Amino acid sequence: MYPFTYHRPDSLDEARARLAASEDGRPLAGGMSLMPTMRFRLASCADLVDLNAIEELAGIERRNGQIRIGAMTRHAAVAASPEVGEAIPALAALAASIGDVQVRNRGTIGGSICFADPAADYPAGVLGLGATVNTDRRAVAADDFFTGLYETALEDGELVTSVDFPIPERAGWAKLGNQASRFAVVAVMVSLAGGAARVAVTGARTHVFRAAEMEAALAANFAAEALDGIAMPSEGLNEDLHADRDYRAHLVGVMAKRAVRDALAR
Amino acid sequence: MSDRGHIPESRQREAPRADLKWIGRSMKRVEDPRLLVGKGIYTDDVNLPEMAHAAVLRSPHAHARIVSIDVSRAAALPGVLCVMTGADAAKVCDPLPTWASPPVLQPVIADDRVRHVGEAVAAVAAEDRYIAEDACELIEVEYEPLPPVVDPEEALTSTGDAVLHPERGDTNIALERTLSFGPVEEDFAAADLVIERRFRWPRSGGQPLETVGAVASFDEGAGRFTIQCNTSMYNYCGWMIASTLRVAPHKLNIVPTLAGGSFGSKMFVHKVPVLAAVLARAVGRPVKFMEDRIDNTTSCDNHASDRVYYAKLALKRDGTLLSLKTRIIDDYGAFLQFGVGQHGNALSQCVGPYRINSVEVDLAAVLTNKCQQGAYRGFGSEVANFVIERLVDAAADELGVDRIALRRQNFIRPDQFPYLIPTGNMYDSGNYQAVLDETLKLADLEHWRAQQTEARKAGRYIGIGVATCQERSVFSATEFWMWNLEQGVEWTSSPDGVSVKIDPTGKAFVTLHSPFWGNSPETVAAQVLAEQLTIDPADIEITYSDTDQGLNSTGPGGSRFTVMVTGAIVGAASQIREKMLRIAAHLMEADVRDLALEDGAVHVKGVPDMKMSIAELADKAHYYRLSMPDDLDLTSGLDATYVYDHPVTTLPDPDERHMGIFYPIMGHSCHIPVVEVDVETGQVHFLHYAAVHDCGTMVNPMTLEGHIRGGTVNGIGTALFEEFAYDEAGQLTTALWTDYLIPTIKEAPADIVVGHVETPSPFTEYGVKGGGEGGRMGGPPAIAAAIEDALKPLGVTIDSLPLPPSRLRALIRKAQGRAA
């Protein structure tokens, strides 16, 4: 780790001011990705602005037919939330599948989607449920939020404040996780709302994506068998020690079907 | 049988008995309270005044010449005390100790070339670790890459620039030779059937939470080093470190610190203490060096067997096993710390629990651009278990007979012990039928066979594996050198000693001369001494000696410590008992033959009121010399030391017809896992797991079960996940635990049902056998068999490990492709 100055503001305004005042500032949410990266000296910054004392950024509420989750809400809170469990149980299941107990008690939804790890779970939840990401400046549709490898639509200094999830008719979650990190080798969130299906895949490419052919098939018939014969091309998929492209492509199909079965079982 | 050597008389003093009070009791660990409240002193807890901190710059290349190193910017950084290159280190120390003959020279910091990713290229001592790491980043090294040697079979033919140690000749073969025991050719000629398989056992290693560390200081006045370190074997061969440091052996004191786990690594730590010591001498201040995780995974002593086997098993059509031939290529990495001791080890039980008449082993130990091998739970024997068990499974399948029945047919029978196997090693005792029967009972085989049948109808794949494995314990020193072509270190002793003192108030103090290695040495010592002296374990205090105080002691490793410390305590306690009886006889005016030690007091047999407690006797022994007989040999005080030699070992035959007895205290286990394979993902789930071990007389069933369960999960790691994987360029792609996958509670079975059979050793005190490694020795072949059984409808064969989901899925896909 290289030296940095640590700040712990207790309001969003102060955090924004700190970041604006710094030439090289970074916000710190749960720190589950940023801190190890800094520890390995792969990342560094002059000012680290810790958002953990900002109470207004955390919390879960159901309103206007949506579930709003504050950016600094821990995974454990989402997993245990009665509101989420009742309205979108697949999202609670997603949160419960992240990392381990320690990670779930520290990591936050805002941190996860801003870091935009190609294997993170929440991006699939946000995209697969058609959520809206609220920032201190604007609201961004999930379809526009994730733009590349560790890249999002956020501008310099822009902070996510909450995520709004519409409540679907059905949603399901399936994941094959790396057993050490529980990051997705491949994970899929499917949902059905107003006759439209969403299939969001994480872990397989530079960033989360929707599987259009599967969505069309599921819109017509929301059943696992509807996905029979739809092959995910392996070209362009991630390849690493734990999964080559062919295996990943195969897993997309398997996890999509399991997510549909999960949705139908909830 | 004369070709297999001779069996010496037993030297057992304490036969196993039914009325033992402390031995056999699941007593809570003596070590736990201070460790659980955070008061154990590990190496990193040692902080000395003026202590500096070290960091190491490591090679990013697998194989390269070091053209130049510029340390000027690093040396100029404020807070830096010393920057040391390989050339600097070579001026003040010799190559690291090795058991290889001829030696493979291993510098503490790379000399003119680097031979693996992670090898030390320079070391820095600074005011703190941050500064030391900053300084490492400022060191400029120019490398000229050399061809990386990564594939062990390609290493067989390396020449020229691809040769790691040109001074040993134009080859990367460190040792190649064939050892043959018994009438191999005749047996193969008589065979009806020969099973031939190629196996690949992956490089994996012990992963203790605590890395290796040392705090070294150098007293310029006395010319003397003190090194606190989490190493073992320091009282066996710690002087070798002094030789490396170019001081006389008495100018080095190695002080053991607790090991935060070892799993066999940290057996004889050499790089880290030498590095800390040369830096301490250079800067004139104590220096701490704690490996970080990458230091440990890329360059420690925990990498283990990395073998290719071409194996042949000869048998008769009626199922009689005849002979075993193996060609082994073992990838030792860049250096040979323990010679090819891992293959000496494997010879101890390479025929498994079976009557096999002859054995041939053709070994090529190759050098490649990977981290050196060291010691890891099993030390090479676990690989031999995998090979013989897979061959027996294959033979049963080929013959169309039940895998369990073929095992039973070939088991060495209980009446055949002690039994010499073709390599000359002795199996002291055993009852393999009983272990198998007990496991079958715990595994509820019929239930699971029925489940399997039902599941198959539903398109699910459940499998049951059975492995019946040897669990050798108590190595003798010969295993390290029997393979050597030339004379080298040819030791034949591997003892362990203890010192026992009863203080004037009757409390007992035990000094162990080997370290806490993550196991339960204090608990064992307390239980055995309590048994011997009829005292309460709570009245016993246990400490560890340093090399200044140390007795000849080999240390744990090879599942030897429980047996050895038990033997040593029996020896020391008998001296103390004899002295107490002598004093009591004098003071009570009784004949010593009429006295007995019971319940913490010496009684006159048949006269309950005539007794003296140990405290009374200790008081007399310490303070009332004038009440004692005036014999020169009756000194005051009540203490004893005893060095217990290996209970039963013999020399290798000079003509190499056999290797002597070198690993004779033979435990046995049977593992029966039930798995379900998710054929869509390649994931393996454990539905049930039964493991029965026979470790002779159990000293502490609870700690033994901990070893079995932990070792079994360790074996699951080896079977399914763990691998130090190097890519074609020689980069270690699994240097971090995000990629080197260790099983967690989610991958482990919900329970491992453990059972015991006790077949006491006729050669050790109380009949105890070692049991530290058996879980990892039995797990992998059993799990491989279970997966194969699950996938039998698809025709998948398992001959290489590990089997993470991606690889198992690839095998399934291939099989499904064949079927389609």
Interface residues (C-beta under 8 A of the other chain):
Chain A: M1 R41 D100 L176 N178 Q179 A180 S181 V185 L241 H242 A243 D244 D246 Y247 H250 L251 V254
Chain B: Y130 E133 E680 T681 G682 Q683 F721 A725 T733 T734 W737 T738 D739 L741 I742 P743 T744 K746 E747 P804 P805 S806 R809 A810 R813
